[in-house]
């Protein structure tokens, strides 16, 4: 586990430009796509589990909290 200097999406969504939001959501979409290719479901997708990292003027979106992530058809969540 690493420390990432970033903010949860719900804390910064109003301060992001359209292009920054688009980049964050594209990054999240790419991450979800990679998980699905491995037959893994991310069952807790919400704004508090998406971090926005701004580095050298660029935004990056990333997923956190994989407690409810697991193999499709095997894992069970409340």
C-alpha positions in Angstrom: 0.0 0.0 0.0 1.3 3.4 -0.9 0.4 7.0 0.1 -1.0 9.0 -2.8 -1.4 12.7 -2.5 -4.8 13.0 -4.0 -8.4 14.0 -3.1 -11.6 12.0 -3.3 -13.7 12.9 -6.3 -16.5 14.2 -4.0 -14.1 16.7 -2.5 -13.0 18.3 -5.8 -15.6 17.6 -8.5 -16.8 21.2 -8.5 -13.3 22.6 -9.0 -12.5 20.4 -12.0 -12.8 21.6 -15.5 -14.8 19.6 -18.1 -11.6 18.2 -19.6 -10.2 17.2 -16.2 -13.5 15.4 -15.3 -13.4 13.6 -18.6 -9.9 12.5 -18.0 -10.7 11.2 -14.5 -13.7 9.2 -15.8 -11.8 7.8 -18.8 -9.1 6.6 -16.3 -11.8 5.0 -14.1 -13.4 3.4 -17.2 -10.0 2.0 -18.2 -9.4 0.6 -14.8 -12.9 -1.1 -14.6 -12.3 -2.5 -18.1 -9.0 -4.1 -17.0 -10.7 -5.6 -14.0 -13.6 -7.0 -16.1 -11.1 -8.6 -18.5 -9.8 -10.5 -15.5 -13.4 -11.4 -14.5 -13.2 -9.1 -11.4 -16.1 -7.0 -10.3 -15.6 -3.7 -8.5 -18.7 -3.6 -6.4 -18.3 -0.3 -4.6 -18.0 2.2 -7.4 -18.9 5.7 -6.0 -17.3 9.1 -5.8 -15.6 8.4 -2.4 -13.7 5.5 -4.0 -12.3 7.5 -6.8 -9.2 9.6 -6.2 -8.2 12.6 -8.3 -4.5 13.1 -8.5 -3.2 16.4 -10.0 0.4 16.1 -11.0 2.3 18.7 -13.2 -1.0 20.1 -14.4 -2.5 16.8 -15.4 -5.4 15.0 -13.7 -5.4 11.3 -13.1 -8.3 9.2 -11.8 -7.8 6.1 -9.7 -9.8 3.5 -7.9 -9.4 2.7 -4.2 -11.0 0.4 -1.6 -11.0 -3.0 -3.2 -12.7 -4.6 -0.2 -15.8 -5.3 -2.4 -13.9 -6.4 -5.4 -13.8 -10.1 -6.4 -14.3 -12.7 -9.0 -17.7 -12.5 -10.8 -20.1 -15.2 -9.7 -18.0 -16.3 -6.7 -17.8 -13.3 -4.4 -21.0 -12.1 -2.6 -21.6 -8.7 -1.2 -24.3 -7.2 1.1 
